[in-house]
Amino acid sequence: MNLKQMEYFVAAAEQLNFTRAAKKCFISQTAMTLQIQSLEEKIGVPLFVRDKHHVELTAAGKVYLNEARAILVRAEEAAKLARTAAEGVAGELTIGFIRGYEQSRFSETLRSFHEAYPNISIHLLRENMSALYELLDNGTCDLAFNLSLYTQNYEDLKHRFLKRFPMMAVLYPGHTLAGESHLMYRDLAREDFIIMQPQGRSNDEAEEVLICYNKGGFIPNIVAREREVQTVLLEVSAGFGVAILPEYAVRHYRNARNLVVVPLLRADGSPEELDFEIAWRQSNPNPAIEKLLQWVETHEYVE
């Protein structure tokens, strides 16, 4: 049996007249009769009681009519979903974001996109910078909100700049530099540092930190390497050392009683900043990717 046979059966059941049903389905009466007979043979029971002047449904036919209608409705819904998925307005999207970015207004970006495309199911992955690029490269992740570092290692990745985030020095309140309006790297040369460095992965982030510190002309004394931003901030507030983090990771802590956040400047007095981007794999066939990219491009990006 197939959907066409179900359509013919429903038409015949609603009309209770094979001639009118055949006209409605744009086939001959003979074809209608043959299709109904074929359907009955496949099911194994008669669906109609019919003679030259009268057609009516059997008990089995009445049950089958309800089920056939439901199947046809569901088949049409499935076809619509398939079409919308092909257009990118339905389906699934796996979005990665760098650790610490959950402290930003990222949820507002996601909520706004979800309201615009409610039929796109969103799954989130929270990872470090290097892991996000790896997840994009192997197809686990469709897009990633990430820092723009070391992207040259992945030839198939495409990137779109979103904004620049200032870097902040994070201190405990009793620190001698806690009252400064801004700091430069050289001001931190004698400090103990707590840095973000996921265990068991590439040292890209740690290397980037060292590059930043080298701008101040010193090699930092790293006393702790942590996977989570919250752990870094806890250790800073406990006085174990200081940290340098992007502004999005410490935004909610700028007025906290147990932490002091101070803007970090370059040697020329300009803000120390890191570029932030959205990245995706060019060969990824998921049409929902383009919907998010178009949305980010045509709407004010909420960070």
C-alpha beads as a LAMMPS data file, in Angstrom:
LAMMPS data file: protein, C-alpha beads

303 atoms
302 bonds

1 atom types
1 bond types

-500.0 500.0 xlo xhi
-500.0 500.0 ylo yhi
-500.0 500.0 zlo zhi

Masses

1 110.0

Atoms # bond

1 1 1 0.000 0.000 0.000
2 1 1 1.087 3.579 -0.526
3 1 1 -0.089 7.111 0.207
4 1 1 -1.840 7.406 -3.153
5 1 1 -3.945 4.358 -2.419
6 1 1 -4.835 5.866 0.962
7 1 1 -5.861 9.101 -0.758
8 1 1 -8.080 7.172 -3.184
9 1 1 -9.623 5.209 -0.323
10 1 1 -10.363 8.354 1.708
11 1 1 -11.972 10.003 -1.330
12 1 1 -14.129 6.940 -1.975
13 1 1 -15.069 6.691 1.711
14 1 1 -16.068 10.352 1.854
15 1 1 -18.021 10.269 -1.411
16 1 1 -19.411 6.726 -1.034
17 1 1 -19.430 6.797 -4.807
18 1 1 -16.518 5.501 -6.870
19 1 1 -17.391 7.642 -9.908
20 1 1 -17.362 10.921 -7.966
21 1 1 -14.269 9.831 -6.030
22 1 1 -12.448 9.035 -9.283
23 1 1 -13.262 12.484 -10.691
24 1 1 -12.050 14.127 -7.490
25 1 1 -8.747 12.259 -7.771
26 1 1 -8.462 12.838 -11.552
27 1 1 -8.368 9.140 -12.416
28 1 1 -10.790 6.813 -14.178
29 1 1 -13.440 4.865 -12.304
30 1 1 -11.758 1.639 -13.392
31 1 1 -8.436 2.804 -11.939
32 1 1 -10.182 3.787 -8.713
33 1 1 -11.792 0.359 -8.415
34 1 1 -8.504 -1.434 -9.089
35 1 1 -6.635 0.675 -6.503
36 1 1 -9.258 -0.006 -3.823
37 1 1 -9.218 -3.732 -4.612
38 1 1 -5.405 -3.761 -4.406
39 1 1 -5.544 -1.982 -1.046
40 1 1 -8.088 -4.455 0.315
41 1 1 -5.923 -7.374 -0.817
42 1 1 -2.869 -5.932 0.948
43 1 1 -4.821 -5.282 4.148
44 1 1 -6.554 -8.634 3.966
45 1 1 -10.092 -7.472 4.719
46 1 1 -12.850 -5.752 2.692
47 1 1 -13.176 -2.019 3.317
48 1 1 -16.412 -1.466 1.395
49 1 1 -19.698 -3.249 0.911
50 1 1 -20.765 -2.376 -2.626
51 1 1 -23.161 -3.362 -5.348
52 1 1 -24.404 -1.624 -8.502
53 1 1 -26.440 0.931 -6.577
54 1 1 -24.932 1.198 -3.122
55 1 1 -21.514 1.702 -1.439
56 1 1 -20.859 1.759 2.282
57 1 1 -17.921 1.211 4.613
58 1 1 -17.453 -2.006 6.502
59 1 1 -16.578 -1.884 10.206
60 1 1 -12.947 -2.400 9.202
61 1 1 -13.300 0.370 6.614
62 1 1 -14.515 2.854 9.237
63 1 1 -11.516 2.112 11.457
64 1 1 -9.123 2.308 8.513
65 1 1 -10.616 5.639 7.404
66 1 1 -9.684 7.327 10.683
67 1 1 -6.163 5.918 10.578
68 1 1 -5.676 6.735 6.891
69 1 1 -6.713 10.350 7.434
70 1 1 -4.248 10.665 10.319
71 1 1 -1.454 9.118 8.251
72 1 1 -2.091 11.472 5.324
73 1 1 -2.085 14.510 7.618
74 1 1 1.152 13.340 9.242
75 1 1 2.727 12.680 5.837
76 1 1 1.909 16.230 4.724
77 1 1 3.333 17.622 7.961
78 1 1 6.499 15.591 7.417
79 1 1 6.802 16.941 3.873
80 1 1 6.402 20.517 5.122
81 1 1 9.058 19.961 7.786
82 1 1 11.407 18.512 5.178
83 1 1 10.894 21.554 2.943
84 1 1 11.443 24.007 5.789
85 1 1 14.532 22.084 6.890
86 1 1 15.941 22.343 3.369
87 1 1 15.329 26.095 3.533
88 1 1 17.103 26.313 6.891
89 1 1 14.058 27.444 8.889
90 1 1 13.709 24.111 10.668
91 1 1 16.134 21.455 11.824
92 1 1 18.945 21.366 14.346
93 1 1 21.908 23.605 15.069
94 1 1 24.773 22.784 17.423
95 1 1 26.390 25.988 18.670
96 1 1 29.646 26.043 20.582
97 1 1 30.835 28.879 22.777
98 1 1 34.039 29.552 24.652
99 1 1 34.207 28.986 28.398
100 1 1 33.356 32.157 30.256
101 1 1 31.129 33.499 27.497
102 1 1 28.067 32.357 29.436
103 1 1 28.774 35.340 31.723
104 1 1 27.969 37.700 28.839
105 1 1 24.600 38.509 27.258
106 1 1 24.953 35.492 24.984
107 1 1 21.628 34.118 26.220
108 1 1 19.891 37.202 24.798
109 1 1 21.393 36.495 21.383
110 1 1 20.177 32.905 21.540
111 1 1 16.714 33.874 22.748
112 1 1 16.258 36.436 19.987
113 1 1 17.327 33.949 17.295
114 1 1 15.085 31.245 18.772
115 1 1 12.110 33.604 18.674
116 1 1 12.825 34.294 14.991
117 1 1 13.318 30.596 14.125
118 1 1 11.375 28.519 16.668
119 1 1 11.561 25.374 14.513
120 1 1 15.357 25.253 14.680
121 1 1 16.348 23.140 17.671
122 1 1 19.501 24.536 19.295
123 1 1 22.063 22.459 21.169
124 1 1 24.920 24.136 23.054
125 1 1 28.505 23.028 23.661
126 1 1 30.725 24.915 26.122
127 1 1 34.428 24.390 25.513
128 1 1 37.842 26.021 25.431
129 1 1 39.141 27.861 22.389
130 1 1 41.188 25.045 20.832
131 1 1 38.510 22.404 21.403
132 1 1 35.880 24.550 19.678
133 1 1 37.929 24.726 16.495
134 1 1 38.471 20.967 16.645
135 1 1 34.724 20.359 17.097
136 1 1 33.997 22.571 14.096
137 1 1 36.614 20.795 12.034
138 1 1 35.283 17.296 12.773
139 1 1 31.633 18.280 12.286
140 1 1 30.482 17.886 15.892
141 1 1 29.700 21.587 16.100
142 1 1 27.978 23.698 13.409
143 1 1 29.064 27.151 14.575
144 1 1 31.195 28.524 17.380
145 1 1 31.383 31.853 19.170
146 1 1 35.086 32.039 19.899
147 1 1 38.212 34.145 20.157
148 1 1 39.965 34.776 16.830
149 1 1 43.208 32.954 17.557
150 1 1 45.071 30.164 15.745
151 1 1 42.423 29.918 13.054
152 1 1 45.103 29.431 10.396
153 1 1 45.429 25.806 11.522
154 1 1 42.035 24.940 10.002
155 1 1 41.780 25.487 6.245
156 1 1 38.056 24.685 5.922
157 1 1 36.895 27.139 8.581
158 1 1 35.198 30.412 7.732
159 1 1 35.091 33.338 10.143
160 1 1 33.015 36.444 10.719
161 1 1 34.221 39.188 13.039
162 1 1 31.736 40.163 15.747
163 1 1 33.499 42.613 18.043
164 1 1 36.561 43.312 20.166
165 1 1 36.555 42.577 23.872
166 1 1 38.875 44.504 26.211
167 1 1 41.164 42.493 28.465
168 1 1 40.855 43.020 32.196
169 1 1 43.209 42.477 35.120
170 1 1 41.392 40.723 37.962
171 1 1 42.628 41.262 41.533
172 1 1 41.437 40.631 45.060
173 1 1 40.233 43.768 46.923
174 1 1 43.231 43.980 49.245
175 1 1 45.752 44.007 46.409
176 1 1 48.060 47.036 46.263
177 1 1 46.960 47.717 42.654
178 1 1 43.244 47.338 43.333
179 1 1 42.658 51.085 43.430
180 1 1 44.145 51.827 39.996
181 1 1 41.880 53.056 37.179
182 1 1 43.885 51.045 34.647
183 1 1 46.961 48.826 34.510
184 1 1 49.662 47.909 32.018
185 1 1 51.436 44.588 31.703
186 1 1 54.583 45.970 33.278
187 1 1 52.603 46.828 36.405
188 1 1 51.972 43.119 36.888
189 1 1 55.518 41.867 36.294
190 1 1 56.041 40.748 39.908
191 1 1 52.652 39.119 40.369
192 1 1 51.686 35.458 40.637
193 1 1 49.317 34.509 37.807
194 1 1 46.370 32.156 37.523
195 1 1 45.584 31.305 33.902
196 1 1 43.008 29.392 31.880
197 1 1 44.517 26.210 30.476
198 1 1 42.325 23.130 29.948
199 1 1 44.035 19.908 30.904
200 1 1 44.868 17.321 28.302
201 1 1 44.475 19.683 25.358
202 1 1 46.513 22.012 23.220
203 1 1 48.349 24.787 24.996
204 1 1 47.150 27.411 22.507
205 1 1 45.415 29.497 25.147
206 1 1 48.354 29.311 27.513
207 1 1 50.693 30.288 24.685
208 1 1 48.495 33.261 23.857
209 1 1 48.619 34.355 27.487
210 1 1 52.408 34.174 27.403
211 1 1 52.472 36.242 24.217
212 1 1 50.344 38.885 25.929
213 1 1 52.587 38.947 28.964
214 1 1 55.674 39.158 26.799
215 1 1 54.336 42.482 25.554
216 1 1 55.146 43.725 29.017
217 1 1 58.680 42.411 28.771
218 1 1 58.410 39.652 31.373
219 1 1 57.672 35.965 31.734
220 1 1 54.796 35.501 34.193
221 1 1 55.099 33.405 37.320
222 1 1 52.186 31.025 36.770
223 1 1 51.042 29.430 40.033
224 1 1 47.847 27.755 38.789
225 1 1 46.337 26.592 35.509
226 1 1 42.582 26.084 35.604
227 1 1 39.890 24.789 33.259
228 1 1 36.993 26.890 34.553
229 1 1 36.643 30.666 34.745
230 1 1 34.832 30.336 38.069
231 1 1 37.812 28.484 39.559
232 1 1 40.198 31.186 38.355
233 1 1 38.038 33.897 39.920
234 1 1 37.707 31.985 43.187
235 1 1 41.478 31.623 43.470
236 1 1 41.975 35.308 42.667
237 1 1 39.460 36.338 45.326
238 1 1 41.304 34.091 47.790
239 1 1 44.522 36.000 47.101
240 1 1 46.363 33.158 45.352
241 1 1 47.308 35.412 42.451
242 1 1 45.951 37.688 39.720
243 1 1 44.389 36.885 36.347
244 1 1 43.904 38.476 32.952
245 1 1 40.577 37.648 31.322
246 1 1 38.342 39.021 28.552
247 1 1 35.729 41.508 29.721
248 1 1 32.826 39.198 28.854
249 1 1 34.065 36.646 31.407
250 1 1 34.143 39.109 34.315
251 1 1 31.326 41.499 33.426
252 1 1 29.115 40.363 36.295
253 1 1 31.973 40.635 38.777
254 1 1 32.978 44.254 38.197
255 1 1 31.029 45.372 41.265
256 1 1 31.607 42.249 43.326
257 1 1 32.894 42.726 46.867
258 1 1 35.487 39.963 46.575
259 1 1 37.007 40.937 43.210
260 1 1 38.403 44.045 41.554
261 1 1 38.399 44.322 37.754
262 1 1 40.767 46.851 36.165
263 1 1 41.083 47.625 32.415
264 1 1 44.380 46.547 30.879
265 1 1 46.202 48.946 28.553
266 1 1 48.937 48.459 25.985
267 1 1 52.224 50.324 26.134
268 1 1 50.823 53.072 23.876
269 1 1 47.882 53.614 26.222
270 1 1 45.279 51.944 23.992
271 1 1 43.042 49.204 25.419
272 1 1 44.340 45.643 25.225
273 1 1 41.714 43.783 23.196
274 1 1 41.018 40.410 21.620
275 1 1 38.897 39.863 18.508
276 1 1 35.770 37.763 18.915
277 1 1 34.170 35.909 16.021
278 1 1 31.637 33.391 14.860
279 1 1 33.225 30.487 12.973
280 1 1 31.847 27.607 10.911
281 1 1 33.082 24.914 8.543
282 1 1 32.633 25.939 4.920
283 1 1 31.778 22.396 3.806
284 1 1 29.095 21.886 6.472
285 1 1 25.816 21.294 4.547
286 1 1 23.471 22.315 7.399
287 1 1 21.227 25.073 5.907
288 1 1 20.411 26.424 9.385
289 1 1 23.973 27.765 9.595
290 1 1 23.215 30.381 6.962
291 1 1 20.081 31.445 8.844
292 1 1 22.090 32.219 11.969
293 1 1 24.791 33.984 9.962
294 1 1 22.176 36.105 8.169
295 1 1 20.480 36.867 11.457
296 1 1 23.725 37.990 13.107
297 1 1 24.529 40.155 10.080
298 1 1 21.127 41.852 9.863
299 1 1 20.424 42.291 13.580
300 1 1 22.296 44.183 16.219
301 1 1 24.623 41.665 17.800
302 1 1 23.957 41.307 21.527
303 1 1 27.116 40.550 23.469

Bonds

1 1 1 2
2 1 2 3
3 1 3 4
4 1 4 5
5 1 5 6
6 1 6 7
7 1 7 8
8 1 8 9
9 1 9 10
10 1 10 11
11 1 11 12
12 1 12 13
13 1 13 14
14 1 14 15
15 1 15 16
16 1 16 17
17 1 17 18
18 1 18 19
19 1 19 20
20 1 20 21
21 1 21 22
22 1 22 23
23 1 23 24
24 1 24 25
25 1 25 26
26 1 26 27
27 1 27 28
28 1 28 29
29 1 29 30
30 1 30 31
31 1 31 32
32 1 32 33
33 1 33 34
34 1 34 35
35 1 35 36
36 1 36 37
37 1 37 38
38 1 38 39
39 1 39 40
40 1 40 41
41 1 41 42
42 1 42 43
43 1 43 44
44 1 44 45
45 1 45 46
46 1 46 47
47 1 47 48
48 1 48 49
49 1 49 50
50 1 50 51
51 1 51 52
52 1 52 53
53 1 53 54
54 1 54 55
55 1 55 56
56 1 56 57
57 1 57 58
58 1 58 59
59 1 59 60
60 1 60 61
61 1 61 62
62 1 62 63
63 1 63 64
64 1 64 65
65 1 65 66
66 1 66 67
67 1 67 68
68 1 68 69
69 1 69 70
70 1 70 71
71 1 71 72
72 1 72 73
73 1 73 74
74 1 74 75
75 1 75 76
76 1 76 77
77 1 77 78
78 1 78 79
79 1 79 80
80 1 80 81
81 1 81 82
82 1 82 83
83 1 83 84
84 1 84 85
85 1 85 86
86 1 86 87
87 1 87 88
88 1 88 89
89 1 89 90
90 1 90 91
91 1 91 92
92 1 92 93
93 1 93 94
94 1 94 95
95 1 95 96
96 1 96 97
97 1 97 98
98 1 98 99
99 1 99 100
100 1 100 101
101 1 101 102
102 1 102 103
103 1 103 104
104 1 104 105
105 1 105 106
106 1 106 107
107 1 107 108
108 1 108 109
109 1 109 110
110 1 110 111
111 1 111 112
112 1 112 113
113 1 113 114
114 1 114 115
115 1 115 116
116 1 116 117
117 1 117 118
118 1 118 119
119 1 119 120
120 1 120 121
121 1 121 122
122 1 122 123
123 1 123 124
124 1 124 125
125 1 125 126
126 1 126 127
127 1 127 128
128 1 128 129
129 1 129 130
130 1 130 131
131 1 131 132
132 1 132 133
133 1 133 134
134 1 134 135
135 1 135 136
136 1 136 137
137 1 137 138
138 1 138 139
139 1 139 140
140 1 140 141
141 1 141 142
142 1 142 143
143 1 143 144
144 1 144 145
145 1 145 146
146 1 146 147
147 1 147 148
148 1 148 149
149 1 149 150
150 1 150 151
151 1 151 152
152 1 152 153
153 1 153 154
154 1 154 155
155 1 155 156
156 1 156 157
157 1 157 158
158 1 158 159
159 1 159 160
160 1 160 161
161 1 161 162
162 1 162 163
163 1 163 164
164 1 164 165
165 1 165 166
166 1 166 167
167 1 167 168
168 1 168 169
169 1 169 170
170 1 170 171
171 1 171 172
172 1 172 173
173 1 173 174
174 1 174 175
175 1 175 176
176 1 176 177
177 1 177 178
178 1 178 179
179 1 179 180
180 1 180 181
181 1 181 182
182 1 182 183
183 1 183 184
184 1 184 185
185 1 185 186
186 1 186 187
187 1 187 188
188 1 188 189
189 1 189 190
190 1 190 191
191 1 191 192
192 1 192 193
193 1 193 194
194 1 194 195
195 1 195 196
196 1 196 197
197 1 197 198
198 1 198 199
199 1 199 200
200 1 200 201
201 1 201 202
202 1 202 203
203 1 203 204
204 1 204 205
205 1 205 206
206 1 206 207
207 1 207 208
208 1 208 209
209 1 209 210
210 1 210 211
211 1 211 212
212 1 212 213
213 1 213 214
214 1 214 215
215 1 215 216
216 1 216 217
217 1 217 218
218 1 218 219
219 1 219 220
220 1 220 221
221 1 221 222
222 1 222 223
223 1 223 224
224 1 224 225
225 1 225 226
226 1 226 227
227 1 227 228
228 1 228 229
229 1 229 230
230 1 230 231
231 1 231 232
232 1 232 233
233 1 233 234
234 1 234 235
235 1 235 236
236 1 236 237
237 1 237 238
238 1 238 239
239 1 239 240
240 1 240 241
241 1 241 242
242 1 242 243
243 1 243 244
244 1 244 245
245 1 245 246
246 1 246 247
247 1 247 248
248 1 248 249
249 1 249 250
250 1 250 251
251 1 251 252
252 1 252 253
253 1 253 254
254 1 254 255
255 1 255 256
256 1 256 257
257 1 257 258
258 1 258 259
259 1 259 260
260 1 260 261
261 1 261 262
262 1 262 263
263 1 263 264
264 1 264 265
265 1 265 266
266 1 266 267
267 1 267 268
268 1 268 269
269 1 269 270
270 1 270 271
271 1 271 272
272 1 272 273
273 1 273 274
274 1 274 275
275 1 275 276
276 1 276 277
277 1 277 278
278 1 278 279
279 1 279 280
280 1 280 281
281 1 281 282
282 1 282 283
283 1 283 284
284 1 284 285
285 1 285 286
286 1 286 287
287 1 287 288
288 1 288 289
289 1 289 290
290 1 290 291
291 1 291 292
292 1 292 293
293 1 293 294
294 1 294 295
295 1 295 296
296 1 296 297
297 1 297 298
298 1 298 299
299 1 299 300
300 1 300 301
301 1 301 302
302 1 302 303
